[in-house]
Structure formats: C-alpha cells, structure tokens
Amino acid sequence: MVITQVLLDNLTAQAKASPRLRMNLDLRNGPEDQSQRMLNAIEPGSPMPIHRHMGSSETVVCIRGHFVENFYDENGVLTEAVDMVPGGVMVSVPAGQWHNLKSLESGTVLFECKDGAYHPLTEDEILEI
C-alpha cells in the first residue's frame, strides 16, 4: 500500500462525515497480526477522553496537520503537552500513562501503533474527571 495525499484526503473526508469527527485506516495485514498499526484522521472538536493502555505502549507520529498530545497524572492534572506537527517529534506513550490528544487543524492525520490485538478501552482505562 502506498499512502498518498488522495488516500489521506479520503480518510479526512470520512472523519468529517463521522459523528466522532475521526476515522482510522487499519494498516495490519489481517486480524491475526499481533500489533496495531493505523492512520487516524482526527478533526478539531473530536471528543477524546483521557485514557491509558495498560497492556501496551503507544507510538504516535503526525503525518499532516497539527495536534497536541497531552499527558496527565492519576488525578487528571495535565503534566505535559507535546506539540505535534509533520517533521517534528515522535511520541512514545508508556503503557499505563494517562493521555489524550486534541486536533488543532482540519485535515490532521497521525500514524499510531500499539502492541497486541485491538481491544476497546475498558472502564479502568478511561479517567473520569
């Protein structure tokens, strides 16, 4: 697969049409893969709870657009905010670290990967504040 601007534009159009204002493209070879690799188009205003992944670290890179990756302590206090733009930094979120992100620009697409098969967030992986 070649990731082209047309593919990114189509993914962004799907995100804009989604009630959640985001859409992902699964880049795994199949459901039996033991890793998660995806492109995630996220529009400004997309709701993103503070959450953590207990069984995996997460790597995040900005492909296009602009977002901020936020880190929190166990009380929901913001401890760090990392500005993410193409050609900028790559973030590795440790397993168990509370985090979320906020899209700052329409057309934002990020690449993210985690260990293991996909599973929805559990109740203890979402921080209610």
Backbone as a chain_set.jsonl record, in Angstrom:
{"seq": "MVITQVLLDNLTAQAKASPRLRMNLDLRNGPEDQSQRMLNAIEPGSPMPIHRHMGSSETVVCIRGHFVENFYDENGVLTEAVDMVPGGVMVSVPAGQWHNLKSLESGTVLFECKDGAYHPLTEDEILEI", "coords": {"N": [[0.843, -1.177, 0.0], [0.546, 2.195, -0.809], [0.747, 5.237, 0.773], [-0.948, 7.915, -0.101], [-1.612, 11.418, -0.923], [-4.216, 11.547, -1.839], [-5.382, 9.308, -0.61], [-5.131, 10.145, 2.079], [-6.725, 12.446, 1.965], [-9.227, 11.29, 1.416], [-9.608, 9.768, 3.758], [-9.728, 11.844, 5.617], [-12.078, 13.124, 4.714], [-13.933, 11.154, 5.402], [-13.646, 11.242, 8.17], [-14.609, 13.817, 8.714], [-17.279, 13.424, 8.09], [-18.09, 11.702, 10.021], [-19.807, 11.179, 13.134], [-18.12, 11.258, 15.357], [-16.025, 12.711, 14.452], [-13.661, 11.583, 13.581], [-11.653, 9.08, 11.954], [-10.271, 5.9, 11.319], [-7.704, 4.096, 9.555], [-6.964, 0.859, 9.164], [-3.857, -0.643, 9.144], [-2.865, -3.145, 9.362], [-1.871, -6.485, 8.363], [-3.81, -8.364, 8.669], [-6.449, -9.568, 10.874], [-5.156, -11.316, 12.579], [-2.675, -10.319, 13.123], [-0.205, -9.342, 15.485], [0.066, -6.761, 16.35], [-0.97, -3.333, 16.424], [-1.467, -1.1, 13.851], [-2.09, 1.957, 12.465], [-3.597, 4.61, 10.532], [-4.919, 7.629, 11.626], [-7.365, 9.859, 11.176], [-8.198, 12.909, 12.481], [-10.4, 15.359, 13.367], [-10.687, 18.829, 14.421], [-12.409, 19.296, 17.503], [-13.162, 16.694, 17.884], [-14.198, 14.366, 20.262], [-12.147, 13.187, 22.877], [-11.434, 11.093, 25.347], [-9.525, 11.239, 28.429], [-7.243, 8.704, 28.677], [-5.72, 5.418, 29.046], [-3.478, 2.777, 28.094], [-3.22, -0.255, 29.297], [-1.878, -2.594, 28.611], [0.044, -2.008, 26.707], [2.545, 0.052, 25.172], [2.395, 3.101, 23.247], [3.02, 4.448, 20.086], [3.26, 7.526, 18.419], [2.988, 9.579, 15.563], [2.884, 12.59, 13.736], [1.435, 12.864, 10.639], [0.22, 14.683, 8.903], [-1.073, 18.022, 9.31], [-1.935, 19.219, 12.574], [-1.633, 18.636, 15.973], [-1.996, 18.265, 19.551], [-0.441, 16.303, 21.946], [-1.399, 15.214, 25.023], [-0.386, 14.679, 28.393], [-1.2, 13.232, 31.542], [-1.485, 13.147, 35.16], [-2.48, 10.721, 37.693], [-4.622, 12.004, 38.84], [-5.786, 13.464, 36.903], [-4.535, 15.808, 36.281], [-2.948, 17.94, 34.072], [0.242, 17.222, 32.936], [2.115, 17.44, 30.938], [2.335, 18.766, 27.65], [2.63, 18.037, 24.305], [3.541, 19.438, 21.343], [2.564, 18.545, 18.156], [3.566, 18.156, 14.893], [4.017, 17.62, 11.334], [7.197, 16.264, 10.56], [8.172, 16.943, 12.978], [8.484, 16.014, 16.381], [8.426, 12.568, 17.545], [6.252, 10.66, 19.514], [6.419, 8.465, 22.236], [4.281, 6.777, 24.14], [4.251, 5.57, 27.334], [3.161, 2.34, 28.548], [0.231, 2.359, 30.491], [0.248, 5.095, 30.968], [-1.603, 8.01, 31.472], [-3.302, 9.785, 28.961], [-4.277, 11.929, 26.192], [-5.365, 13.372, 23.078], [-5.584, 16.369, 21.125], [-6.943, 17.615, 18.253], [-5.772, 20.257, 16.297], [-6.076, 21.331, 13.839], [-7.902, 21.188, 10.826], [-7.942, 18.313, 8.744], [-5.964, 16.861, 9.937], [-3.855, 14.078, 10.313], [-2.641, 11.203, 11.854], [-0.135, 8.728, 12.527], [-0.298, 5.773, 14.319], [0.769, 3.242, 16.587], [0.461, 0.216, 18.448], [1.062, -2.461, 20.793], [-0.095, -5.86, 20.464], [-3.391, -7.295, 19.826], [-6.295, -5.415, 18.792], [-8.376, -3.988, 21.294], [-11.309, -2.677, 22.759], [-11.291, 0.236, 24.889], [-11.272, -0.335, 28.383], [-13.252, 0.114, 31.381], [-11.491, 0.828, 33.482], [-9.495, 2.024, 32.059], [-10.189, 4.509, 31.275], [-10.18, 7.799, 32.328], [-12.212, 9.406, 34.484], [-13.026, 12.654, 35.099]], "CA": [[0.0, 0.0, 0.0], [1.215, 3.481, -0.831], [-0.07, 6.258, 1.432], [-0.916, 9.095, -0.968], [-2.444, 12.54, -0.498], [-5.607, 11.189, -2.149], [-5.829, 8.429, 0.469], [-5.286, 10.971, 3.275], [-7.899, 13.302, 1.747], [-10.421, 10.446, 1.561], [-9.743, 9.451, 5.177], [-10.18, 13.084, 6.254], [-13.491, 13.314, 4.35], [-14.7, 10.211, 6.223], [-13.626, 11.76, 9.545], [-15.516, 14.967, 8.771], [-18.655, 12.928, 7.991], [-18.346, 10.848, 11.178], [-20.252, 11.901, 14.329], [-16.984, 11.398, 16.275], [-15.043, 13.556, 13.77], [-12.412, 10.866, 13.353], [-11.755, 7.821, 11.217], [-8.954, 5.288, 11.193], [-7.432, 3.134, 8.493], [-6.197, -0.255, 9.701], [-2.73, -0.973, 8.277], [-2.397, -4.507, 9.632], [-2.035, -7.456, 7.287], [-5.029, -9.098, 8.964], [-6.804, -9.523, 12.294], [-4.265, -12.17, 13.372], [-1.454, -9.577, 13.448], [-0.013, -9.105, 16.918], [0.319, -5.347, 16.595], [-1.934, -2.411, 15.832], [-0.855, -0.034, 13.062], [-3.204, 2.629, 11.809], [-3.671, 6.04, 10.313], [-6.088, 8.136, 12.33], [-7.733, 11.224, 10.804], [-8.919, 13.484, 13.611], [-10.787, 16.749, 13.131], [-10.905, 19.632, 15.635], [-13.692, 19.058, 18.157], [-13.374, 15.265, 18.129], [-14.062, 14.087, 21.69], [-11.116, 12.201, 23.188], [-11.292, 11.026, 26.799], [-8.224, 10.895, 28.995], [-7.247, 7.249, 28.742], [-4.425, 4.741, 29.087], [-3.455, 1.415, 27.569], [-2.495, -0.99, 30.333], [-1.078, -3.689, 28.07], [0.88, -1.624, 25.576], [2.956, 1.422, 24.906], [1.803, 3.607, 22.01], [3.886, 5.367, 19.354], [2.43, 8.448, 17.649], [3.705, 10.489, 14.672], [1.991, 13.428, 12.943], [1.653, 12.74, 9.197], [-0.109, 16.02, 8.396], [-1.922, 18.793, 10.203], [-1.387, 19.726, 13.832], [-2.354, 18.241, 17.18], [-1.213, 18.265, 20.783], [-0.542, 15.074, 22.751], [-1.418, 15.623, 26.425], [-0.109, 13.67, 29.41], [-1.853, 13.565, 32.806], [-1.23, 12.275, 36.299], [-3.637, 9.889, 38.066], [-5.717, 12.877, 39.261], [-6.271, 14.205, 35.748], [-3.81, 17.075, 36.166], [-2.072, 17.982, 32.905], [1.656, 17.277, 33.328], [2.926, 17.795, 29.767], [1.638, 18.886, 26.368], [3.634, 17.964, 23.252], [3.054, 19.951, 20.066], [2.848, 17.547, 17.13], [3.444, 18.604, 13.513], [4.854, 16.795, 10.454], [8.618, 16.567, 10.638], [8.509, 17.29, 14.361], [8.847, 14.916, 17.271], [7.627, 11.352, 17.629], [5.96, 10.426, 20.924], [6.199, 7.103, 22.715], [3.482, 6.844, 25.366], [4.462, 4.329, 28.078], [1.985, 1.593, 28.995], [-0.342, 2.844, 31.74], [0.31, 6.561, 31.058], [-2.824, 8.723, 31.098], [-3.049, 10.713, 27.858], [-5.255, 12.128, 25.127], [-4.853, 14.346, 22.122], [-6.545, 17.341, 20.621], [-6.639, 18.084, 16.905], [-5.772, 21.713, 16.222], [-6.184, 21.752, 12.441], [-8.653, 20.283, 9.954], [-7.076, 17.531, 7.868], [-4.91, 16.213, 10.722], [-3.754, 12.62, 10.242], [-1.495, 10.687, 12.585], [0.162, 7.291, 12.499], [-0.117, 5.262, 15.665], [0.91, 1.788, 16.702], [0.437, -0.355, 19.79], [1.269, -3.905, 20.842], [-1.237, -6.735, 20.663], [-4.612, -7.142, 19.047], [-7.169, -4.329, 19.22], [-9.486, -4.194, 22.225], [-11.859, -1.392, 23.205], [-10.873, 0.663, 26.22], [-12.085, -0.818, 29.485], [-13.643, 1.162, 32.326], [-10.326, 1.285, 34.244], [-8.569, 2.691, 31.154], [-10.713, 5.849, 30.999], [-10.146, 8.618, 33.538], [-13.36, 10.291, 34.643], [-12.71, 13.779, 35.994]], "C": [[0.886, 1.237, 0.0], [0.258, 4.508, -0.225], [0.09, 7.545, 0.627], [-1.758, 10.22, -0.364], [-3.917, 12.246, -0.757], [-6.168, 10.288, -1.047], [-6.058, 9.237, 1.74], [-6.503, 11.892, 3.164], [-9.191, 12.515, 1.931], [-10.667, 10.087, 3.026], [-10.242, 10.67, 5.951], [-11.654, 13.347, 5.948], [-14.38, 12.388, 5.182], [-14.757, 10.689, 7.678], [-14.608, 12.92, 9.688], [-16.984, 14.534, 8.756], [-19.058, 12.08, 9.2], [-18.832, 11.682, 12.359], [-19.114, 12.144, 15.338], [-15.882, 12.291, 15.701], [-13.669, 12.903, 13.685], [-12.678, 9.551, 12.651], [-10.363, 7.227, 11.13], [-8.91, 4.319, 10.022], [-6.491, 2.097, 9.067], [-5.1, -0.633, 8.702], [-2.166, -2.368, 8.546], [-2.589, -5.383, 8.399], [-3.315, -8.262, 7.449], [-5.284, -9.09, 10.454], [-5.904, -10.391, 13.173], [-2.932, -11.482, 13.709], [-1.391, -9.299, 14.94], [0.436, -7.684, 17.224], [-0.795, -4.548, 15.949], [-1.154, -1.323, 15.113], [-1.98, 0.643, 12.316], [-2.887, 4.081, 11.52], [-4.954, 6.492, 10.983], [-6.288, 9.589, 11.916], [-8.61, 11.769, 11.916], [-9.148, 14.964, 13.341], [-10.893, 17.508, 14.456], [-12.315, 19.389, 16.186], [-13.99, 17.597, 18.401], [-13.188, 14.979, 19.615], [-13.037, 12.971, 21.923], [-10.949, 12.157, 24.7], [-9.824, 10.842, 27.194], [-8.249, 9.39, 29.217], [-5.821, 6.724, 28.843], [-4.585, 3.364, 28.473], [-2.595, 0.601, 28.537], [-1.54, -2.03, 29.75], [-0.106, -3.299, 26.98], [1.355, -0.181, 25.681], [2.286, 1.83, 23.594], [2.787, 4.587, 21.377], [3.02, 6.2, 18.429], [3.326, 9.406, 16.856], [2.67, 11.294, 13.893], [2.374, 13.31, 11.464], [1.342, 14.068, 8.504], [-1.039, 16.697, 9.38], [-1.184, 19.184, 11.468], [-2.254, 19.217, 14.972], [-1.421, 18.368, 18.374], [-1.501, 16.953, 21.507], [-0.375, 15.496, 24.2], [-1.16, 14.435, 27.339], [-0.649, 14.162, 30.746], [-1.358, 12.656, 33.918], [-2.526, 11.543, 36.653], [-4.825, 10.702, 38.568], [-6.294, 13.698, 38.119], [-5.628, 15.571, 35.586], [-2.855, 16.977, 34.974], [-0.629, 18.142, 33.363], [2.568, 17.673, 32.172], [2.029, 17.851, 28.539], [2.711, 18.955, 25.277], [2.99, 18.396, 21.938], [3.5, 19.004, 18.953], [2.534, 18.106, 15.744], [4.293, 17.681, 12.642], [6.317, 17.234, 10.509], [9.081, 16.963, 12.022], [8.897, 16.055, 15.141], [7.955, 13.703, 17.066], [7.442, 11.084, 19.115], [5.801, 8.929, 21.167], [5.523, 7.22, 24.076], [3.688, 5.532, 26.121], [3.136, 3.645, 28.435], [1.531, 2.145, 30.34], [-0.342, 4.352, 31.9], [-1.018, 7.175, 30.619], [-2.491, 9.746, 30.021], [-4.311, 10.924, 27.032], [-4.632, 13.08, 24.127], [-5.985, 15.228, 21.654], [-6.078, 17.798, 19.253], [-6.781, 19.598, 16.872], [-5.991, 22.232, 14.81], [-6.98, 20.721, 11.641], [-7.678, 19.583, 9.006], [-5.955, 16.822, 8.601], [-5.004, 14.698, 10.593], [-2.5, 12.202, 10.996], [-1.346, 9.2, 12.353], [0.34, 6.875, 13.94], [0.024, 3.759, 15.636], [0.987, 1.394, 18.171], [0.709, -1.849, 19.674], [-0.067, -4.631, 20.946], [-2.413, -6.427, 19.77], [-5.448, -5.994, 19.618], [-8.154, -4.819, 20.271], [-10.002, -2.822, 22.635], [-11.35, -1.05, 24.594], [-11.83, 0.106, 27.263], [-12.364, 0.343, 30.442], [-12.435, 1.7, 33.105], [-9.252, 1.938, 33.363], [-9.055, 4.081, 30.729], [-10.776, 6.611, 32.315], [-11.322, 9.576, 33.531], [-12.975, 11.405, 35.591], [-13.835, 14.787, 35.958]], "O": [[1.869, 1.302, 0.738], [-0.89, 4.633, -0.653], [1.14, 8.185, 0.671], [-2.516, 10.004, 0.582], [-4.776, 12.654, 0.025], [-7.299, 10.481, -0.602], [-7.068, 9.044, 2.417], [-7.224, 12.097, 4.14], [-10.143, 13.013, 2.532], [-11.809, 10.101, 3.484], [-11.083, 10.541, 6.841], [-12.403, 13.754, 6.837], [-15.458, 12.791, 5.619], [-15.788, 10.559, 8.338], [-15.35, 12.995, 10.668], [-17.834, 15.203, 9.344], [-20.237, 11.775, 9.379], [-18.328, 12.785, 12.575], [-19.145, 13.123, 16.084], [-14.91, 12.593, 16.392], [-12.643, 13.583, 13.712], [-13.768, 8.985, 12.736], [-9.388, 7.942, 10.897], [-9.931, 3.801, 9.57], [-5.352, 2.408, 9.417], [-5.391, -0.912, 7.539], [-1.113, -2.728, 8.02], [-3.372, -5.058, 7.506], [-3.846, -8.787, 6.471], [-4.43, -8.654, 11.226], [-5.89, -10.218, 14.392], [-2.149, -12.011, 14.497], [-2.414, -9.05, 15.578], [1.101, -7.434, 18.229], [-1.477, -5.026, 15.042], [-0.277, -0.693, 15.703], [-2.745, -0.014, 11.611], [-2.037, 4.698, 12.163], [-5.97, 5.801, 10.909], [-5.481, 10.452, 12.26], [-9.634, 11.178, 12.26], [-8.204, 15.721, 13.116], [-11.159, 16.906, 15.496], [-13.282, 19.291, 15.431], [-14.978, 17.278, 19.062], [-12.145, 15.305, 20.18], [-13.062, 11.942, 21.248], [-10.383, 13.081, 25.283], [-9.003, 10.363, 26.413], [-9.155, 8.861, 29.861], [-4.851, 7.475, 28.74], [-5.698, 2.851, 28.351], [-1.375, 0.763, 28.577], [-0.499, -2.312, 30.344], [0.518, -4.173, 26.377], [0.658, 0.686, 26.209], [1.683, 0.999, 22.914], [3.326, 5.458, 22.06], [2.151, 5.67, 17.736], [4.284, 9.968, 17.387], [1.675, 10.732, 13.435], [3.504, 13.62, 11.085], [2.09, 14.521, 7.639], [-1.707, 16.042, 10.18], [0.019, 19.445, 11.453], [-3.476, 19.354, 14.935], [-0.213, 18.553, 18.222], [-2.654, 16.55, 21.659], [0.65, 16.064, 24.576], [-1.647, 13.33, 27.097], [-0.573, 15.351, 31.056], [-0.876, 11.55, 33.671], [-3.547, 11.724, 35.99], [-5.922, 10.163, 38.712], [-7.179, 14.528, 38.327], [-6.127, 16.404, 34.829], [-2.056, 16.044, 34.883], [-0.305, 19.082, 34.09], [3.667, 18.182, 32.393], [1.082, 17.076, 28.411], [3.59, 19.817, 25.314], [2.018, 17.793, 21.482], [4.687, 18.702, 18.83], [1.397, 18.48, 15.452], [5.199, 17.022, 13.153], [6.624, 18.427, 10.506], [10.252, 17.285, 12.221], [9.56, 15.159, 14.619], [6.872, 13.799, 16.489], [8.376, 11.262, 19.896], [5.137, 8.225, 20.406], [6.118, 7.702, 25.04], [3.334, 4.474, 25.602], [2.114, 4.311, 28.601], [2.352, 2.374, 31.229], [-0.885, 4.855, 32.883], [-1.503, 6.894, 29.523], [-1.517, 10.488, 30.145], [-5.287, 10.186, 27.164], [-3.504, 13.538, 24.31], [-7.164, 14.892, 21.766], [-4.966, 18.303, 19.1], [-7.769, 20.155, 17.351], [-6.083, 23.441, 14.602], [-6.752, 19.518, 11.771], [-6.716, 20.185, 8.53], [-5.079, 16.237, 7.965], [-6.076, 14.11, 10.74], [-1.428, 12.775, 10.802], [-2.308, 8.504, 12.026], [1.043, 7.537, 14.703], [-0.532, 3.085, 14.769], [1.502, 2.131, 19.011], [0.599, -2.429, 18.594], [-1.047, -4.083, 21.452], [-2.429, -5.427, 19.052], [-5.315, -5.647, 20.792], [-8.701, -5.917, 20.164], [-9.212, -1.9, 22.836], [-11.017, -1.937, 25.38], [-13.044, 0.077, 27.056], [-11.778, 1.419, 30.318], [-12.359, 2.901, 33.363], [-8.212, 2.359, 33.87], [-8.411, 4.748, 29.92], [-11.351, 6.135, 33.293], [-11.416, 10.454, 32.673], [-12.637, 11.155, 36.748], [-13.769, 15.81, 36.64]]}, "num_chains": 1, "name": "protein.A"}
